[in-house]
């Protein structure tokens, strides 16, 4: 049965009253569920439930995540999946600033029920308006919050008490252990497209933090997104496990949105005193830059793992070049230089190096003896090995031949 023009107008007026009274998405879901006689879920584009109404058997709670699967029979339908069952639902998307922001999901709506679909589309329009209203409020709050985070990251606040008090305004407990992760969008340009992309990455990061039950302490500056990760409430998991999980969730979601753009990351050390969060931020930026220059064993560069490279990074690069060439200048044969580098990278282990080079151990011994004669240095000597480790770290750091 179709909805008459008068009925639709009356329903829209009811929705307007709901929104004006501040009942937001929950009020919209309640009205639609009552009018349609069906359970209703309103979810954002990340599948997080904004409101749910009309569920008597299975609870779908606001703030939870939905498991959705496409209905192969009809693209306008999605199946909401629970632990024990799944329900087909009419999927009505709503937008904000010409981008998908979420869905109105009417559980069990038959595709012939045009009346219910019309009601759902009316609610979707008000969801778009409500989303825009809430985003405007959040944007105003974000300006004040960003100013505070900026001061925190750049050491403009020297009082622990002041930092903790300001953090409490946003529900952040800053007198606990934190670490900073910095993300950058590679090849960022100050264009409208890239600026909008950074705003979307901010929302993705918010979702990644919330999925891991972390307060989203985030800020963006041009092509950089900085996140302060709270670690104190996760005693059952190691700090590194938590950090890796947040980063993994973020990068996976970002890749779904922007598969052709590369995002780099660096992580600073943990600090208990909030006045030292700025140190973690500076370290995260160094880790990110070093991650670009040298190959690390892990996909996410942690400052604490970078060893001697982080010390060399702050030195004069011309001096580092001179040091490298002083060590290897006499090795004019590329084969010998490559052999020595691989030998050092394998911890001066003869067997591992021979396997890496596909050489017989005796052939490798011959090469190493030739290297010793050329350099006039004993490769078994500890000082020599330290010099070589430093030299080849400089080579990777400065991308020398």
RONU-400820 format. One record per atom (N, C-alpha, C, O): residue in one letter; x, y, z. Coordinates in steps of 0.1 Angstrom, whole numbers, plus 2048, in hexadecimal, padded with zeros to 3 digits. Layout:
REM residues N
aXYZ
...
This chain:
REM residues 401
x8087F4800
x800800800
x80980C800
x81280E808
x8058167F7
x80D8227F6
x80982C801
x7FE82B806
x813835804
x81083F80E
x80B84B807
x8108507FC
x80085180C
x7FA85D806
x803869809
x80B869812
x801874801
x809880803
x807886811
x81088B817
x7FA886816
x7F788B823
x7FE88382E
x803888837
x7FE87682C
x80486D836
x81386F836
x819870841
x81987182B
x82887382A
x82B880830
x835881838
x82388B82E
x826898834
x825897843
x82D89D84A
x81B890848
x81988F856
x82588885D
x82988B867
x82987D855
x83587685A
x84187E85B
x84987E864
x843886850
x84F88F850
x84F89A85B
x85989D861
x84389F85E
x8418A8869
x8458A2876
x84B8A887F
x841895878
x84488E884
x85388D885
x85988E890
x85A88987A
x86888887A
x86F89587E
x879895885
x86A8A0878
x8708AD87B
x86F8B088A
x8788B6890
x8638AD890
x8628AF89F
x86C8A78A7
x8728AC8B0
x86E89A8A2
x8778918A9
x8858978A9
x88C8988B3
x88989C89D
x8978A189C
x8988AE8A4
x8A28B18AB
x88E8B78A3
x88F8C48AA
x88F8C28B9
x8948CA8C0
x8898B78BE
x8898B48CC
x8968AE8D1
x8978AA8DD
x89F8AC8C8
x8AC8A68CC
x8AC8978CE
x8B58928D4
x8A28908C8
x8A28818CA
x8AB87A8C0
x8AD86E8C1
x8B08828B6
x8BA87D8AD
x8B78708A6
x8AB86D8A3
x8C18678A3
x8BF85B89C
x8B68518A3
x8AE84A89C
x8B78518B0
x8AE8478B7
x8A084B8B6
x8978428B4
x89C8578B6
x88F85C8B4
x88A8588A6
x87E8548A5
x89285A89C
x88E85788F
x88C84888D
x883844886
x895840893
x893831892
x88682D899
x87F824894
x8838338A5
x87782F8AC
x86B8328A4
x86182A8A3
x86A83E89E
x85E842896
x85D83988A
x852835887
x868836883
x86782E877
x86381F87A
x85B819873
x86881A885
x86580C889
x85680B88D
x850801889
x851815894
x843815897
x83A81688B
x83080F889
x83E81F882
x836822876
x83681686C
x82C812866
x84280F86B
x844804862
x8407F7868
x83D7ED860
x83F7F6875
x83D7E987B
x8487E087A
x8467D387A
x8547E5878
x8607DC876
x86B7E187E
x86C7ED882
x8757D9882
x8817DD889
x8897E687F
x8897E4873
x8907F0885
x8977FA87D
x8A57FC883
x8A77FC88F
x8AF7FD87A
x8BD80087F
x8C280C876
x8C080C86A
x8C781687D
x8CE821876
x8DD81F879
x8E181F885
x8E581E86F
x8F481B871
x8FC825868
x8F782985E
x90882786D
x911830864
x91882785A
x91581B859
x92082E852
x926827846
x93081C84B
x934814843
x93481D857
x93E81385D
x936807864
x93C7FF86A
x929807862
x9207FD868
x91E7FE877
x91A7F587D
x92280987C
x91F80C88B
x91181088D
x90C819886
x90A80A896
x8FC80D898
x8FB81A89F
x90081D8AA
x8F3823899
x8F083089E
x8E38308A7
x8E18378B1
x8DA8278A2
x8CD8258AA
x8C68188A5
x8C8814899
x8BF8128AE
x8B78068AA
x8AA8068B2
x8A980B8BD
x8A08018AB
x8928018B1
x88A7F58AC
x88C7F18A1
x8827EF8B5
x8787E58B1
x87E7D78B2
x8777CE8AC
x8897D58B8
x88E7C78BA
x8897C18C7
x88C7C68D1
x8837B68C6
x87E7AF8D2
x8857A28D5
x88679E8E0
x88B79B8CA
x89278F8CC
x8A17918CE
x8A778B8D7
x8A77998C6
x8B579B8C6
x8B87A98C8
x8B37B28C1
x8C17AC8D1
x8C47BA8D4
x8CF7BF8CA
x8D97B98C8
x8CC7CA8C3
x8D67D18BB
x8D87DF8C2
x8CF7E88C1
x8E37E08C8
x8E67EC8D1
x8ED7F78C9
x8F57F58C0
x8E98038CD
x8F080F8C7
x8FE80F8CB
x90280B8D7
x9078128C2
x9158118C4
x91C8048C0
x9288048BE
x9147FA8BE
x9197ED8BA
x91C7ED8AB
x9187F68A4
x9237E38A6
x9267E1898
x91D7D7892
x91A7CC898
x9187D9886
x90F7D087F
x9187C7876
x9227CC870
x9147BB874
x91A7B286A
x90F7B285F
x9047AD860
x9147B7853
x90B7B8848
x90F7AF83C
x91C7AE83A
x9067AA834
x90A7A3828
x9007A781D
x8F47A9820
x9057A8811
x8FC7AC806
x8F27A1803
x8F5795803
x8E67A57FF
x8DC79C7FB
x8DD79A7EC
x8DB7A37E4
x8E178E7E8
x8E478C7D9
x8D878D7D1
x8D97907C5
x8CC78C7D6
x8C078D7CE
x8BC79B7CB
x8B579D7C1
x8C07A57D4
x8BB7B27D2
x8C57BC7D8
x8C87BB7E4
x8CB7C57CF
x8D67CE7D4
x8D17D87DE
x8D97DE7E5
x8C37DA7DF
x8BE7E37E9
x8BC7DD7F7
x8B87E4800
x8C07D07F8
x8BE7C9804
x8CC7C580A
x8D57C2802
x8CD7C5817
x8D97C081E
x8D47B7829
x8C97B982E
x8DC7AD82C
x8D97A4837
x8E07A8844
x8ED7AA843
x8D97AA84F
x8E07AD85C
x8E27A0863
x8D8798865
x8EE79D866
x8F278F86B
x8F579087A
x8FD79887E
x8EE787882
x8F2786890
x8F8778892
x8FB771889
x8FB77589F
x9017688A2
x8F875C89E
x8FD75289B
x8EB75E89F
x8E275389D
x8D9754891
x8D574988C
x8D875F88B
x8CF76187F
x8D276D878
x8DB77587C
x8CC76F86C
x8CE77B864
x8C078085F
x8B777885E
x8BF78D85D
x8B2792858
x8B579A84B
x8BE7A284A
x8AC798841
x8AD7A1836
x8A77AF839
x89E7B0841
x8AD7B9834
x8A87C6837
x8A97CF82B
x8B37CE823
x8A07D982A
x8A07E3820
x8AB7ED823
x8AB7F282E
x8B47EF81A
x8BF7F881D
x8BD805816
x8BD80680A
x8BB81081E
x8B981D818
x8C582681D
x8C582A829
x8CE829814
x8DA831818
x8D684081A
x8CD845814
x8DE846823
x8DC855824
x8EA85B822
x8F4855826
x8EA86881D
x8F786E81A
x8F987B822
x8EF880828
x905880822
x90888D827
x91489381F
x91E88C81D
x91289F81A
x91C8A5811
x91F89C805
x92A89A801
x9148967FF
x91588D7F3
x91E8817F6
x92387B7EC
x91F87D802
x926870805
x91E86780E
x91786C817
x91F85A80C
x918851814
x91C853823
x928852827
x91285482C
x91485683A
x90E84A842
x91384884D
x90484383C
x8FF838844
x8F383283D
x8F0834831
x8EB82A845
x8E082283F
x8D4822849
x8D6822855
x8C8823843
x8BC81F84B
x8B9811846
x8B680F83B
x8B9808850
x8B67FA84D
x8A97F6853
x8A77F685F
x89F7F284B
x8927ED84F
x8927DE84F
x8917D8844
x8927D885A
x8937C985B
x8867C2856
x87B7C585B
x8887B984C
x87D7B1848
x8737B883F
x8687B383D
x8767C483A
x86D7CB831
x86C7C4823
x8767C281D
x8607C181F
x85E7BB812
x8607C5807
x85C7D1809
x8657C17FC
x8687CB7F1
x85B7D07EB
x85C7DA7E4
x8507CA7EE
x8437CF7E9
x83D7DA7F2
x8347E17EE
x8437DB7FE
x83D7E4807
x8427F3805
x84B7F880C
x83D7F97FA
x8418067F6
x83F811801
x84681A802
x83480E809
x831818814
x83D81881E
x841823822
x84280D822
x84D80C82B
x85A813825
x86181A82C
x85C810819
x868816812
x867825812
x87182C814
x85B82A80F
x85983980F
x85C83F81C
x86284981D
x857838827
x85A83D834
x86983C837
x86E84683D
x86F832833
x87E830835
x88683B82E
x88F840834
x88283E822
x88984981A
x887857821
x89085F821
x87B859827
x87986582E
x88286683A
x88787183D
x88385B841
x88C85B84D
x89A85D848
x8A286484F
x89E85783D
x8AC859838
x8AF867836
x8BB86C838
x8A686F831
x8A887D82E
x8AB88483C
x8B488D83C
x8A3881846
x8A5887853
x8B2882859
x8B888A861
x8B6876856
x8C387185B
x8CE879855
x8D887D85C
x8CD87D849
x8D7886842
x8D8893849
x8E389884C
x8CC89984C
x8CC8A6853
x8D28A5861
x8D98AE865
x8CE89A868
x8D3899875
x8E2896875
x8E989B87E
x8E788F86C
x8F588C86B
x8FD899868
x90789C86F
x8F78A285F
x8FE8AF85C
x8FE8B8869
x9088BE86C
x8F38B7870
x8F28C087C
x8FC8BB887
x9038C388C
x8FD8AE889
x9078A9893
x9158AB88E
x91E8AE896
x9178AA881
x9258AD87C
x9298BB87E
x9358BE881
x9208C587C
x9238D387F
x9268D588D
x9308DD890
x91F8CF896
x9228D08A5
x9308CA8A8
x9388D08AE
x9338BE8A2
x9408B78A4
x94B8C089E
x9568C08A4
x9488C6893
x9538CF88D
x9578DA896
x9628DE897
x94D8E089C
x94F8EB8A5
x9578E68B1
x9618ED8B5
x9538DB8B7
x95B8D58C2
x9698D18BE
x9728D38C6
x96A8CC8B1
x9778C78AD
x9818D38AC
x98D8D08AE
x97D8DF8A9
x9868EA8A8
x98D8EC8B6
x9998EF8B6
x9858EC8C0
x98A8EE8CE
x9938E28D2
x99E8E48D8
x98E8D68CE
x9968CA8D2
x9A38CA8CA
x9AD8C68D0
x9A38CD8BD
x9AF8CD8B5
x9B98D78BB
x9C58D48BB
x9B58E28C0
x9BE8EC8C5
x9C58E68D2
x9D18E88D4
x9BD8DF8DA
x9C38D98E6
x9CD8CE8E2
x9D88CD8E7
x9C98C58D8
x9D28BA8D4
x9DF8C08CE
x9EA8BA8D0
x9DD8CB8C6
x9E98D18C0
x9F38D58CB
x9FF8D38CB
x9EE8DC8D6
x9F68E08E1
x9FD8D48E8
xA088D58ED
x9F58CA8E9
x9FA8BD8F0
xA058B78E8
xA108B38ED
xA048B78DA
xA0E8B08D2
xA1A8B98D0
xA258B48CD
xA198C68D2
xA248CF8CF
xA2A8D58DC
xA318DF8DC
xA268CE8E7
xA2C8D28F4
xA2A8E08F8
xA328E78FE
xA1E8E58F5
xA1A8F38F9
xA138F3907
xA0F8FD90C
xA118E790D
xA0B8E691A
xA158DF924
xA188D3922
xA198E692E
xA248E0937
xA1E8DB944
xA258D694C
xA118DD946
xA0B8D9953
xA038CD951
x9F98CC949
xA068C2958
x9FF8B6958
x9F08B895C
x9E78B2956
x9EE8C0966
x9E18C296B
x9D88C9961
x9CC8C595F
x9DE8D295A
x9D68D994F
x9D38D0944
x9C78D093F
x9DC8C7940
x9DA8BE935
x9CE8B4939
x9C58B2931
x9CF8AF945
x9C58A594A
x9B78AC94B
x9AD8A6947
x9B78B8950
x9AA8BF951
x9A48C2943
x9988C0942
x9AC8C693A
x9A78C892C
x9A28BB926
x9988BB91F
x9AA8B1928
x9A68A4922
x99889F927
x991899920
x9968A2934
x98989D93A
x97D8A4934
x97289E934
x97F8AF92E
x9748B6927
x96E8AD91B
x9628AE918
x9778A5915
x97389C90A
x97288E90F
x971885907
x97388C91C
x97287E921
x97F87691F
x97F86A91F
x98A87D91E
x99787691C
x99F875929
x9A087F930
x9A486A92D
x9AC868939
x9BA869935
x9C085E931
x9C1874936
x9CE876930
x9D987393A
x9E5874937
x9D6871947
x9E086E951
x9E385E951
x9E585995C
x9E3858945
x9E684A943
x9F0849938
x9F4853932
x9F483C935
x9FE83A92B
x9F883C91D
x9ED83791A
x9FF843915
x9FB846907
xA078458FD
xA12846901
xA038428F1
xA0D8428E6
xA078498DA
x9FA8498D9
xA0F84F8D2
xA0A8568C6
xA0D84E8B9
xA1884A8B7
xA0384D8B1
xA058488A3
xA02853899
x9F885A89B
xA0B85488F
xA0985E885
xA07858878
xA0F84F874
x9FD85C870
x9FA856863
x9FB862859
x9F786D85C
xA0185F84E
xA02869843
x9FC863836
x9FE857833
x9F686B82E
x9F1867821
x9FD86B817
xA00876815
xA02860811
xA0D862808
xA0986A7FC
x9FE8697F7
xA128737F7
xA1087C7EC
xA048857EE
x9FC8877E5
xA0388A7FB
x9F88937FE
x9FA8A07F7
xA058A57F7
x9EF8A67F1
x9EF8B37EB
x9E48BB7F2
x9DA8B67F5
x9E78C87F3
x9DD8D17FA
x9D28D47F0
x9CF8E07ED
x9CB8CA7EC
x9BF8CB7E3
x9B28C87EA
x9B38C27F5
x9A78CC7E5
x99A8C97EB
x9988BA7EC
x9948B57F7
x99C8B37E2
x99B8A47E2
x9A289E7EE
x99D8957F5
x9AF8A27EF
x9B789C7FA
x9B38A1808
x9B4899812
x9AE8AD809
x9A98B2816
x99D8AA81A
x99B8A7826
x9948A8811
x9888A0814
x98C891817
x98688B820
x99688C811
x99B87F814
x9A087E822
x99D874829
x9A7888826
x9AC888834
x9A188983E
x9A2883849
x99689083B
x98B891844
x984883845
x98087F850
x98387C83A
x97E86F83A
x987865842
x98285C849
x994867840
x99D85E848
x99C861857
x99E85885F
x99986D85B
x997871869
x98B86986E
x98B863879
x980868866
x97486086A
x97785286B
x97284B874
x97F84D862
x98383E862
x98B83C86F
x989831875
x995845872
x99D84387E
x99484388A
x99683B894
x98A84C88B
x98184C896
x97A83F898
x97983A8A3
x97683988D
x96F82C88D
x979821892
x97581989A
x98582188D
x98F817891
x9928188A0
x99380E8A7
x9938248A6
x9958268B4
x9898218BC
x98B81A8C6
x97D8248B7
x9718208BE
x96F8118BE
x96B80B8C8
x97380B8B3
x9727FC8B2
x97B7F58BC
x9787EA8C1
x9867FC8C0
x98F7F68CA
x98D7FC8D7
x9967FB8E0
x9818038D9
x97D8088E6
x9878128EC
x98B8128F7
x98C81B8E3
x9968258E6
x9908338E3
x9898348D9
x99283D8EC
x98D84A8E9
x99484F8DC
x9A184F8DB
x98D8558D3
x99385A8C6
x99A8678C8
x9948728C4
x9A68678CD
x9AD8748CF
x9B58768C3
x9C18718C1
x9AF87E8B9
x9B587F8AC
x9B588D8A7
x9AD8958AB
x9BE89089E
x9BF89D897
x9C589B88A
x9CE893888
x9C28A4881
x9C88A4874
x9CE8B1871
x9CA8BC875
x9DA8B186A
x9E18BD865
x9E68BA857
x9F08B3855
x9DF8C084E
x9E28BD83F
x9E28AE83D
x9D88A883E
x9ED8A9838
x9ED89B835
x9F1892840
x9F488683E
x9F089784D
x9F488F858
x9E888D862
x9E1896864
x9E7881866
x9DD87D870
x9E487887D
x9EB86E87B
x9E287E888
x9E9879894
x9DE87489E
x9D487A8A0
x9E18688A4
x9D88628AD
x9DF85F8BA
x9EA8598BA
x9DA8638C6
x9DF8608D3
x9D88548D8
x9CC8548DB
x9DF8498DA
x9D983C8DD
x9DB83A8EC
x9E68398F2
x9CF8388F3
x9CF836901
x9D1827904
x9CB81E8FE
x9DB82490D
x9DF81690E
x9DC81091D
x9DE80591F
x9D8819926
x9D7815934
x9CC80B937
x9CE803940
x9C180C930
x9B6803933
x9B67F592C
x9AC7EE92D
x9C17F2926
x9C27E591F
x9CD7DC924
x9D67D991D
x9CC7D9931
x9D67D2938
x9D77C3933
x9E27BD934
x9CC7BE92D
x9CC7B0929
x9D47AF91B
x9D77A3918
x9D67BA914
x9DD7B9908
x9E97C2909
x9EA7CC910
x9F37BE901
xA007C6901
x9FD7D38F9
x9F47D38F1
xA047DD8FD
xA037EA8F6
xA057E98E7
x9FD7EF8DF
xA0F7E18E3
xA127E08D5
xA067D98CE
xA037DD8C2
xA007CF8D4
x9F57C88CE
x9E97D28CB
x9E37D28C1
x9E67DB8D5
x9DC7E48D4
x9DF7EE8C9
x9D67F18C0
x9EB7F38C8
x9EF7FD8BE
x9EE7F78B0
x9E87FD8A7
x9F37EB8AF
x9F27E48A2
x9E47E289D
x9E17E3891
x9DB7DE8A7
x9CD7DC8A3
x9C77E889E
x9BF7E8894
x9C97F38A5
x9C38008A1
x9C8804893
x9C080888A
x9D5803891
x9DB807884
x9D57FD879
x9D280286E
x9D57F087C
x9D07E7872
x9C17EA86E
x9BE7EA862
x9B97EC878
x9AB7EF875
x9AA7FC86D
x9A27FD863
x9B2806870
x9B1813869
x9B681185A
x9AF815851
x9C180B858
x9C780984B
x9BE800842
x9BD803836
x9B87F6848
x9AF7EE840
x9A27F583B
x99F7F4830
x99C7FD844
x991805841
x995810837
x98D81282D
x9A0816839
x9A5821830
x9A781B822
x9A4821818
x9AD80F821
x9B0808814
x9A380580D
x9A2806800
x998803814
x98B80080D
x98680D807
x97F80C7FC
x98881880D
x984825808
x98D82A7FD
x98982F7F2
x99A8297FF
x9A482F7F6
x9AF8247F3
x9BA8257F7
x9AB81B7EA
x9B58107E7
x9C18147E0
x9CB80D7E0
x9C18207D9
x9CC8247D1
x9D682D7D9
x9E08327D3
x9D28317E5
x9DB83A7ED
x9E28337F8
x9DC82A7FE
x9EE8367FA
x9F682F805
x9F6838811
x9F8844811
x9F483181C
x9F5838829
xA01833831
xA03826832
xA0983C836
xA1583883E
xA1283B84D
xA0A843850
xA19833855
xA17835864
xA2483486B
xA2D82D867
xA2583B877
xA30839880
xA2A83A88E
xA20841891
xA31833898
xA2C8338A5
xA378378AF
xA428328AE
xA338408B8
xA3D8448C3
xA3D83B8CF
xA358318CF
xA4583E8D8
xA468368E4
xA3A8398EE
xA348448EC
xA388318F8
xA2E833902
xA3383D90D
xA3E83C911
xA2A845912
xA2D84E91D
xA2284F926
xA16850922
xA2584F933
xA1A84F93E
xA1685E941
xA0B861944
xA20867940
xA1D875943
xA1887C937
xA1E87C92D
xA0C882938
xA0688992C
xA0F894927
xA0E89891B
xA1889A92F
xA218A592A
xA2B89F921
xA328A791B
xA2C892920
xA3688C917
xA3088690A
xA3787F903
xA23888908
xA1D8838FC
xA238898F0
xA248828E6
xA288958F1
xA2E89B8E5
xA3A8948E1
xA3D8948D5
xA4188D8EA
xA4D8858E7
xA498798DE
xA4F8768D4
xA3E8738E2
xA398688DA
xA3586C8CC
xA378658C2
xA308788CB
xA2C87E8BE
xA388808B5
xA3887C8A9
xA428868BB
xA4F8898B3
xA5587C8AF
xA5A87A8A4
xA558728B8
xA5B8658B5
xA5385E8AA
xA588578A1
xA4685F8AA
xA3D8598A0
xA4085E892
xA41857888
xA4386C892
xA46872885
xA5486D880
xA5686B874
xA5D86B889
xA6A866885
xA69858880
xA6F854876
xA61850887
xA5F842883
xA58841876
xA5C83886D
xA4F84A873
xA4984A866
xA5384D85B
xA53847850
xA5B85885D
xA6585C853
xA6F851851
xA7384E846
xA7484B85C
xA7D84085A
xA77834854
xA7E82C84C
xA6A831856
xA6482684F
xA63828840
xA6381E839
xA6383483C
xA6483782D
xA72834828
xA7382F81C
xA7C836830
xA8A83682B
xA9082882C
xA98824824
xA8D821837
xA93814839
xA8880983A
xA7D80C83F
xA8B7FD836
xA827F2837
xA837ED846
xA8D7E884B
xA777ED84C
xA767E785A
xA707D9858
xA697D684F
xA727D1862
xA6D7C3862
xA5E7C3864
xA577BA860
xA597CE86A
xA4B7CF86D
xA447D9864
xA4B7E3860
xA387D7861
xA317E1858
xA2F7EE85F
xA2F7F8858
xA2D7EE86C
xA2B7FB873
xA387FE87A
xA3C7F7883
xA3F809876
xA4B80D87D
xA4881388B
xA4281D88D
xA4E80C895
xA4D8118A3
xA5B8188A6
xA658128A3
xA5A8238AB
xA6782B8AE
xA708228B7
xA7C8238B5
xA6B81B8C0
xA738138C9
xA7A8088C3
xA838028C8
xA768048B6
xA7C7F98AF
xA877FD8A5
xA8E7F589F
xA8980A8A4
xA9180F899
xAA081089C
xAA8813894
xAA380D8A9
xAB180C8AD
xABA8178A9
xAB68238AB
xAC58148A3
xACF81E8A0
xACB828895
xAD0833894
xAC182388D
xABC82C882
xAB6839888
xAB8844882
xAAF838893
xAA9844899
xAB484E89E
xAB185A89E
xABF8498A2
xACA8528A7
xAD185889B
xAD486489B
xAD3850890
xAD9856884
xAD186087D
xAD686A877
xAC385F87E
xABA867877
xABC87687B
xABA87F873
xAC0879887
xAC288688C
xACF88C889
xAD289888C
xAD9884884
xAE6889881
xAE7890873
xADE88E86B
xAF1897871
xAF489E864
xAF689385A
xAFE88A85B
xAEE89484F
xAEE889845
xAFA88983D
xAFE87F838
xB0189583B
xB0D895834
xB1888D83C
xB20886836
xB1888F849
xB22887851
xB1F878850
xB28870850
xB1287584F
xB0F86684E
xB13861841
xB18855841
xB12868836
xB17864829
xB2686182A
xB2B857825
xB2D86B82F
xB3B86A830
xB3F85D838
xB49856835
xB3885B843
xB3B84F84C
xB39843844
xB4283A844
xB2E84283C
xB2B836835
xB3783382A
xB3B828829
xB3B83D823
xB4583B819
xB5283881E
xB5A831818
xB5583D82A
xB6283A831
xB6382B834
xB6D825833
xB57825837
xB5781783B
xB5880E82E
xB5F80482E
xB51811824
xB50808818
xB5780D80C
xB56806801
xB5E81880C
xB6481D800
xB6C8137F8
xB6C8137EC
xB7480B7FF
xB7D8027F9
xB767F67F2
xB7C7EF7EA
xB6A7F47F6
xB627E97EF
xB5D7ED7E2
xB517F27E1
xB657EC7D8
xB617F17CB
xB597E77C3
xB517EB7BA
xB597DB7C6
xB527D07BF
xB447D07C5
xB427CD7D1
xB397D27BD
xB2B7D27C2
xB287C47C9
xB207C47D3
xB2D7B97C4
xB2A7AC7C9
xB2F7AB7D8
xB297A57E0
xB3B7B17DA
xB417B07E8
xB397B97F2
xB367B57FD
xB357C57ED
xB2D7CE7F5
xB1F7C87F8
xB1B7C9804
xB197C27EF
xB0C7BB7F1
xB0E7AF7FB
xB057AE804
xB187A87F9
xB1B79C802
xB1C7A1811
xB1779B81A
xB247AC812
xB277B1820
xB1A7B6826
xB177B4832
xB127BD81E
xB057C3823
xAFC7B8828
xAF57B8832
xAFB7AD820
xAF27A2823
xAF779B82F
xAF0796838
xB04799830
xB0B79383C
xB0879B849
xB05794853
xB097A8848
xB067B0854
xAF77AF857
xAF37AE863
xAEE7B084D
xAE07B0850
xADB7A2855
xAD07A285C
xAE3798854
xADF78B859
xAE7788866
xAEA77D86A
xAEB79386D
xAF279287A
xAFF78B879
xB04785883
xB0678C86D
xB1378686B
xB1377786D
xB1D771872
xB0877186A
xB0676386A
xB0A75D85D
xB0375F853
xB1475485D
xB1974F850
xB0F746849
xB0D74883D
xB0873E850
xAFF73484A
xAF373C844
xAEF739839
xAED74584C
xAE174D847
xAE575583B
xADD756832
xAF175B83B
xAF5763830
xAF775B823
xAF375E818
xAFE74F825
xB0074681A
xAF2742813
xAF1741807
xAE973F81C
xADB73B817
xAD574780F
xACF745805
xAD6753815
xAD075F80E
xAD7762801
xAD07667F8
xAE475F800
xAEB7617F3
xAEB7557EA
xAF17567DF
xAE674A7EE
xAE673D7E7
xAF573A7E4
xAF87367D9
xAFD73B7EE
xB0B7387ED
xB0F72C7F6
xB0972A800
xB197257F1
xB1F71B7FA
xB27722805
xB2D72C803
xB2671D812
xB2D72481D
xB3C72781A
xB4173181E
xB4371D813
xB51720810
xB5372B806
xB5C733807
xB4972D7FD
xB4A7387F3
xB487457FA
xB4E74F7F7
xB3F745804
xB3C75180C
xB48754814
xB4C760815
xB4F74A81A
xB5B74D822
xB6675381A
xB6D75C81E
xB6774F80D
xB71755804
xB6D764802
xB7676C802
xB617677FF
xB5D7757FD
xB6077D80A
xB65788809
xB5C778815
xB5E780822
xB6D782824
xB7178D829
xB75778821
xB8477A822
xB89785819
xB9178D81D
xB8378580D
xB87790803
xB8379D808
xB8A7A7806
xB7779E80E
xB727AB814
xB7B7AF81F
xB7E7BB820
xB7F7A6828
xB887AA833
xB957AF82E
xB9A7B9833
xB9A7A9823
xBA77AD81E
xBA67BB817
xBAF7C3818
xB9A7BD811
xB987CA80A
xB967D5814
xB9C7E0813
xB8F7D381F
xB8C7DD829
xB977DE833
xB987E883B
xB9F7D4834
xBAA7D383E
xBA37D384C
xBA87DA855
xB987CC84E
xB917CB85A
xB8D7BD85D
xB8A7B5854
xB8C7B986A
xB887AC86E
xB797AC870
xB747B3879
xB727A4868
xB637A3869
xB5E79D876
xB5279D879
xB6779687D
xB6379088A
xB6479A895
xB607978A0
xB6B7A5893
xB6D7AF89D
xB607B78A0
xB597BB897
xB5D7B88AD
xB507BF8B0
xB4F7CD8AB
xB457D18A6
xB5A7D58AD
xB5A7E38A8
xB577E4899
xB507EC895
xB5D7DA892
xB5B7DA883
xB4C7D7880
xB477DE877
xB477CE887
xB397CB885
xB2F7D6888
xB267D9880
xB327DD893
xB2A7E9896
xB2B7F488B
xB217F9887
xB377F6887
xB3A80087C
xB327FC86F
xB2C805869
xB327EF86C
xB2B7EB860
xB1B7EC862
xB147F0858
xB167E986D
xB087EA870
xB047F986E
xAFA7FC868
xB0B802874
xB09810873
xB09814864
xB0181C85F
xB1481085D
xB1681484F
xB0A810846
xB0581883E
xB06803848
xAFB7FF83F
xAED804843
xAE480483B
xAEC808850
xAE080F854
xADF81C84E
xAD4820849
xAEA82384D
xAEB830846
xAE882E837
xAE1837832
xAED824831
xAEA821823
xADB820821
xAD6826817
xAD4819829
xAC6817827
xABF82582A
xAB5828823
xAC382B835
xABD838839
xABE84282E
xAB484982C
xAC9844828
xACC84E81E
xACA84A810
xACC851807
xAC783D80E
xAC5837801
xAD18397F9
xAD083D7ED
xADD8357FE
xAE98367F7
xAEC82A7EF
xAE781F7F1
xAF482B7E4
xAF78207DC
xB038187E2
xB0780E7DC
